[in-house]
Amino acid sequence: MNRQLAKKLIVALLFGLAVVIGYVKFGNVLSLDYLATREEALRDYQQQYPQLTYLLAFLAYVTVTGLSIPGATVLTLLYAWFFGLLHGVILVSFASATGATVAFLLSRYLFRTAIQNKFGQQLQQFNNALEKEGPFYLFTLRLIPAIPFFVINVVMGLTPLKTFTYWWVSQLGMLPATIIYVYAGASVPALADLAERGTGGILSLRVVAALVLLGLFPLIARSVLAKLAPKTSKA
């Protein structure tokens, strides 16, 4: 037991060290203001190394979401501008689901005790809801951003939910919002505009309205299913 605990502490320290080094070394380089000054160089690099560009972008997004580092929304808009609507949706969709699953697994196998102490009440609520609704509860959480995604990732890691189920439900549940955000980012003509206007300036009233309607969808679906259930049982 002591050896297992020591292994977990070593892995946790390595992750923490990697995050600190990455932030100190590349924090300023990855800022929107700096990237805006390198827009032409970024495009040239993409044309010369298209596959490598996708791979690096994917790994960066997985790292941010997997380690629960703030900035996923900014990355989504940045990738949308850089890769376009279709490629941006594919990249962000798979990277966000993969990163969420990484956070899920880290919570389950590495930080269980710490997360259970901090989110014990939410864990009980999640377990009760999963017992009643199953994976549909996770799907609802992904569509309705009432709870921060990083909380969903780490708390769900302590539930009995299977890893593959968590991945595909997250992939499906986050896809509509991903499409909306990528659409907003892809409409930006230049990276300088994104850096100047910021996230709030990019999300127009139409985009916000689409996100609100998206959040209402599972509530409406649940209400319809509840009304149909008695009719089905009578038949």
FENTASUL-V34647 format. One record per residue. N is the residue number from 1. RES is the residue in one small letter. SS is DSSP state (~ for helix, > for strand, _ for the rest). OMEGA is omega in whole degrees, 0 to 359 (* if undefined). BURIAL is # if it has 9 or more other C-alpha atoms within 8 Angstrom, else .. Layout:
[[N,RES,SS,OMEGA,BURIAL] [N,RES,SS,OMEGA,BURIAL]]
//
This chain:
[[1,m,_,179,.] [2,n,~,179,.] [3,r,~,179,.] [4,q,~,178,.] [5,l,~,179,.] [6,a,~,178,.] [7,k,~,180,.] [8,k,~,180,#] [9,l,~,179,.] [10,i,~,179,.] [11,v,~,180,.] [12,a,~,178,#] [13,l,~,179,.] [14,l,~,177,.] [15,f,~,180,.] [16,g,~,178,.] [17,l,~,179,.] [18,a,~,180,.] [19,v,~,181,.] [20,v,~,180,.] [21,i,~,180,.] [22,g,~,181,#] [23,y,~,182,.] [24,v,~,186,.] [25,k,~,188,.] [26,f,~,183,.] [27,g,_,180,#] [28,n,_,182,.] [29,v,_,184,.] [30,l,_,178,.] [31,s,_,181,.] [32,l,~,181,#] [33,d,~,180,#] [34,y,~,182,#] [35,l,~,179,#] [36,a,~,178,#] [37,t,~,183,.] [38,r,_,186,.] [39,e,~,182,#] [40,e,~,179,.] [41,a,~,178,.] [42,l,~,179,.] [43,r,~,179,.] [44,d,~,180,.] [45,y,~,178,#] [46,q,~,180,#] [47,q,~,181,.] [48,q,~,184,.] [49,y,_,185,.] [50,p,~,181,#] [51,q,~,180,.] [52,l,~,178,.] [53,t,~,178,#] [54,y,~,182,#] [55,l,~,180,.] [56,l,~,179,.] [57,a,~,179,#] [58,f,~,182,#] [59,l,~,179,#] [60,a,~,181,.] [61,y,~,179,#] [62,v,~,179,#] [63,t,~,181,#] [64,v,~,182,#] [65,t,~,181,#] [66,g,~,179,#] [67,l,_,177,#] [68,s,_,177,.] [69,i,_,179,#] [70,p,_,176,.] [71,g,_,182,.] [72,a,~,181,#] [73,t,~,179,.] [74,v,~,178,.] [75,l,~,179,#] [76,t,~,180,#] [77,l,~,179,#] [78,l,~,180,#] [79,y,~,178,#] [80,a,~,178,#] [81,w,~,188,#] [82,f,~,187,.] [83,f,~,182,#] [84,g,_,188,#] [85,l,~,186,#] [86,l,~,180,.] [87,h,~,178,.] [88,g,~,179,#] [89,v,~,180,#] [90,i,~,183,.] [91,l,~,183,#] [92,v,~,181,#] [93,s,~,182,#] [94,f,~,180,#] [95,a,~,181,#] [96,s,~,178,#] [97,a,~,178,#] [98,t,~,178,#] [99,g,~,177,#] [100,a,~,179,#] [101,t,~,175,#] [102,v,~,177,#] [103,a,~,177,#] [104,f,~,182,#] [105,l,~,176,#] [106,l,~,178,#] [107,s,~,184,#] [108,r,~,190,#] [109,y,~,187,.] [110,l,_,187,#] [111,f,_,186,#] [112,r,~,185,#] [113,t,~,182,.] [114,a,~,182,.] [115,i,~,179,#] [116,q,~,178,#] [117,n,~,184,.] [118,k,~,185,.] [119,f,_,183,#] [120,g,~,181,#] [121,q,~,178,.] [122,q,~,180,.] [123,l,~,179,#] [124,q,~,178,.] [125,q,~,179,.] [126,f,~,181,#] [127,n,~,179,#] [128,n,~,181,.] [129,a,~,178,#] [130,l,~,179,#] [131,e,~,181,.] [132,k,~,190,.] [133,e,~,181,.] [134,g,_,182,#] [135,p,~,179,#] [136,f,~,178,.] [137,y,~,177,#] [138,l,~,178,#] [139,f,~,178,#] [140,t,~,179,#] [141,l,~,180,#] [142,r,~,181,#] [143,l,~,181,#] [144,i,_,184,#] [145,p,_,179,#] [146,a,_,178,.] [147,i,_,179,.] [148,p,_,184,.] [149,f,~,182,.] [150,f,~,176,#] [151,v,~,177,.] [152,i,~,183,#] [153,n,~,187,#] [154,v,~,181,#] [155,v,~,179,#] [156,m,~,178,#] [157,g,_,180,#] [158,l,_,178,#] [159,t,_,179,#] [160,p,_,183,.] [161,l,_,180,.] [162,k,_,185,.] [163,t,~,182,.] [164,f,~,177,.] [165,t,~,179,#] [166,y,~,182,#] [167,w,~,187,#] [168,w,~,176,#] [169,v,~,177,#] [170,s,~,179,#] [171,q,~,182,#] [172,l,~,184,#] [173,g,~,181,#] [174,m,~,185,#] [175,l,~,181,#] [176,p,~,179,#] [177,a,~,177,#] [178,t,~,179,#] [179,i,~,182,#] [180,i,~,180,#] [181,y,~,180,#] [182,v,~,176,#] [183,y,~,179,#] [184,a,~,181,#] [185,g,~,182,#] [186,a,~,180,#] [187,s,_,180,.] [188,v,_,184,#] [189,p,_,183,.] [190,a,_,181,.] [191,l,~,178,#] [192,a,~,177,#] [193,d,~,179,#] [194,l,~,179,#] [195,a,~,183,#] [196,e,~,185,.] [197,r,~,180,#] [198,g,~,182,.] [199,t,~,182,#] [200,g,~,180,.] [201,g,~,181,.] [202,i,~,184,#] [203,l,_,182,#] [204,s,_,179,#] [205,l,~,180,.] [206,r,~,179,.] [207,v,~,179,#] [208,v,~,178,#] [209,a,~,178,.] [210,a,~,178,#] [211,l,~,178,#] [212,v,~,178,.] [213,l,~,178,.] [214,l,~,179,#] [215,g,~,179,#] [216,l,~,185,#] [217,f,~,181,#] [218,p,~,177,#] [219,l,~,178,.] [220,i,~,179,.] [221,a,~,180,.] [222,r,~,179,.] [223,s,~,179,.] [224,v,~,180,.] [225,l,~,179,.] [226,a,~,180,.] [227,k,~,180,.] [228,l,~,185,.] [229,a,~,179,.] [230,p,~,180,.] [231,k,~,180,.] [232,t,~,182,.] [233,s,~,179,.] [234,k,~,180,.] [235,a,_,*,.]]
//
